Amino acid sequence: MENLKNEFISLFRELTDNELIERFNQSVGISAWNTARRCYVKTLFNELQYRNFDCTTVERGNTFSLQHKVILVENRLEYLE
């Protein structure tokens, strides 16, 4: 699993901010879960935080919500209406 996590980290670090947000939005509404997807989503959220984005819109305690697509506005995630 550590190898997969490192692959995701490398992938996300190469993306622009907008490309990373697009990856987030591609995950919205997908209800299927397995170990690889959980690792992908967790690593994606870690990358959002690493970039110091304000994620309070999607944070739910120690987890994040994948119920709504977002846009990046002044380094802050906001729901796409």
Backbone bond lengths (Angstrom), bond angles and torsions (degrees), N, CA, C in turn:
res aa  C-N    CA-C-N  psi(-1)  N-CA   C-N-CA  omega(-1)  CA-C   N-CA-C  phi
1 M - - - 1.457 - - 1.530 110.85 -
2 E 1.324 116.60 -33.16 1.462 120.55 -179.64 1.529 110.84 -62.74
3 N 1.339 117.33 -36.82 1.464 120.78 177.66 1.522 111.02 -64.20
4 L 1.316 116.43 -41.64 1.458 121.05 178.95 1.523 110.35 -64.30
5 K 1.307 116.52 -43.86 1.465 120.90 177.71 1.524 110.36 -58.96
6 N 1.317 117.51 -44.30 1.467 121.11 179.66 1.524 111.84 -64.88
7 E 1.328 116.87 -35.44 1.469 120.17 175.85 1.523 110.46 -63.52
8 F 1.331 116.25 -43.65 1.460 119.90 179.07 1.531 110.84 -65.07
9 I 1.318 117.45 -41.04 1.459 120.44 178.00 1.518 109.89 -58.79
10 S 1.313 117.36 -47.64 1.472 121.38 179.48 1.518 111.17 -60.97
11 L 1.327 116.08 -43.05 1.459 120.65 179.06 1.519 111.26 -60.46
12 F 1.334 116.34 -49.93 1.463 120.31 -176.26 1.517 112.14 -67.24
13 R 1.304 118.46 -35.01 1.466 121.30 -179.24 1.529 111.69 -65.60
14 E 1.320 116.92 -25.39 1.466 121.11 -179.88 1.522 112.52 -82.51
15 L 1.316 117.35 -14.58 1.464 121.18 -176.75 1.525 111.47 -81.85
16 T 1.324 115.15 149.42 1.456 119.85 170.57 1.533 107.97 -72.44
17 D 1.318 116.38 168.79 1.459 119.89 177.26 1.528 111.18 -57.20
18 N 1.318 116.71 -45.86 1.467 120.32 -178.73 1.525 111.90 -66.04
19 E 1.319 117.27 -36.73 1.462 120.40 176.98 1.525 110.76 -65.94
20 L 1.320 116.78 -37.42 1.464 120.50 177.99 1.531 110.50 -65.63
21 I 1.319 116.83 -41.95 1.465 120.76 177.32 1.530 109.99 -62.87
22 E 1.324 117.07 -37.61 1.463 120.54 177.34 1.531 110.66 -62.88
23 R 1.323 117.33 -39.29 1.474 120.94 176.19 1.528 110.12 -62.15
24 F 1.327 116.92 -41.42 1.465 120.46 176.34 1.530 109.33 -58.78
25 N 1.326 116.21 -49.67 1.460 120.62 -176.38 1.528 112.30 -64.25
26 Q 1.318 117.36 -30.45 1.462 120.43 177.01 1.532 111.24 -67.13
27 S 1.312 117.10 -22.85 1.462 121.52 -179.47 1.525 113.02 -88.22
28 V 1.317 117.29 -11.83 1.464 121.10 -178.04 1.528 110.10 -65.49
29 G 1.318 115.21 132.01 1.452 120.96 173.99 1.516 115.49 83.91
30 I 1.308 118.55 -3.48 1.463 121.10 178.43 1.528 107.70 -83.28
31 S 1.308 115.80 119.26 1.460 118.89 -176.05 1.527 113.12 -96.80
32 A 1.311 117.92 -9.04 1.468 121.14 179.78 1.530 109.66 -72.70
33 W 1.337 115.65 134.40 1.461 120.40 -179.88 1.510 110.01 -133.04
34 N 1.312 115.13 137.25 1.458 122.24 170.05 1.530 106.51 -148.95
35 T 1.285 116.99 -178.70 1.462 120.87 -174.99 1.524 111.44 -62.45
36 A 1.319 117.57 -43.08 1.464 120.84 -178.63 1.529 110.70 -65.49
37 R 1.315 117.26 -42.85 1.475 120.17 179.45 1.524 110.84 -65.41
38 R 1.315 116.73 -41.50 1.462 119.82 178.17 1.534 109.96 -60.36
39 C 1.311 117.22 -42.21 1.466 121.60 178.19 1.533 110.51 -63.89
40 Y 1.340 116.64 -42.99 1.471 122.05 178.89 1.524 110.77 -59.27
41 V 1.329 116.36 -50.52 1.463 120.89 -176.49 1.528 110.94 -66.30
42 K 1.309 117.30 -43.29 1.462 120.28 179.21 1.536 110.80 -62.18
43 T 1.316 116.60 -42.24 1.465 120.80 179.55 1.527 110.58 -68.50
44 L 1.318 117.23 -35.93 1.466 121.59 176.17 1.528 110.17 -62.18
45 F 1.315 117.44 -46.87 1.462 120.68 178.84 1.525 111.19 -64.15
46 N 1.314 116.28 -39.21 1.469 119.44 177.14 1.523 111.01 -61.48
47 E 1.314 117.36 -37.46 1.465 121.10 178.85 1.531 111.05 -68.18
48 L 1.326 117.08 -39.07 1.468 120.13 176.10 1.528 110.20 -58.83
49 Q 1.320 115.99 -43.08 1.463 120.37 178.82 1.527 111.18 -70.15
50 Y 1.316 117.20 -38.37 1.466 121.95 178.63 1.530 110.48 -58.20
51 R 1.318 115.81 -36.05 1.466 120.68 179.35 1.526 112.15 -82.39
52 N 1.300 116.17 5.30 1.469 122.53 177.74 1.522 113.61 61.28
53 F 1.327 116.30 33.54 1.455 119.91 173.29 1.528 108.42 -74.24
54 D 1.311 116.11 144.08 1.459 121.34 172.86 1.526 106.76 -78.13
55 C 1.319 116.66 107.26 1.463 122.85 -174.63 1.521 112.89 -103.70
56 T 1.328 117.74 14.21 1.466 119.87 -174.13 1.527 112.77 -59.16
57 T 1.319 117.82 -26.52 1.461 121.15 179.17 1.520 111.35 -62.44
58 V 1.319 117.72 -36.63 1.462 120.92 -175.24 1.525 113.22 -106.67
59 E 1.325 117.91 -6.21 1.463 120.21 179.31 1.521 110.73 -72.87
60 R 1.320 114.49 139.65 1.461 121.93 176.54 1.526 107.18 -134.27
61 G 1.317 116.52 80.41 1.462 120.12 -175.29 1.514 109.84 68.45
62 N 1.318 116.40 -119.16 1.463 121.07 178.85 1.520 112.93 -91.78
63 T 1.335 117.29 5.73 1.455 121.12 -178.70 1.526 109.56 -125.64
64 F 1.320 115.17 -177.47 1.452 121.85 179.19 1.517 109.45 -129.02
65 S 1.308 116.08 155.67 1.454 122.34 177.72 1.525 109.68 -97.42
66 L 1.313 114.91 135.05 1.468 121.61 174.17 1.531 109.82 -114.12
67 Q 1.318 116.67 36.90 1.458 120.89 -177.34 1.522 113.41 -91.88
68 H 1.336 117.24 -22.35 1.469 120.18 -175.33 1.521 110.27 -135.02
69 K 1.318 115.08 142.53 1.457 119.84 174.09 1.524 109.06 -71.40
70 V 1.323 115.50 154.27 1.459 120.73 -176.47 1.528 110.83 -130.20
71 I 1.318 114.87 164.64 1.452 123.42 169.57 1.526 107.04 -127.39
72 L 1.306 115.71 161.52 1.455 121.25 178.66 1.528 108.24 -102.11
73 V 1.327 116.35 118.66 1.458 122.81 -179.94 1.522 107.75 -125.57
74 E 1.328 116.63 111.93 1.458 121.97 178.82 1.536 111.58 50.43
75 N 1.325 115.08 48.45 1.463 122.79 177.00 1.529 114.14 68.84
76 R 1.326 116.11 19.43 1.462 122.21 -179.23 1.531 108.85 -126.73
77 L 1.332 116.56 135.39 1.464 120.84 175.46 1.516 108.79 -79.44
78 E 1.332 115.54 129.76 1.460 121.45 176.27 1.503 108.27 -130.79
79 Y 1.334 116.16 148.39 1.453 120.09 178.59 1.511 110.73 -62.35
80 L 1.320 115.26 137.49 1.463 122.25 173.98 1.510 107.52 -82.05
81 E 1.307 117.18 123.33 1.463 120.35 -176.17 1.496 111.70 -95.46
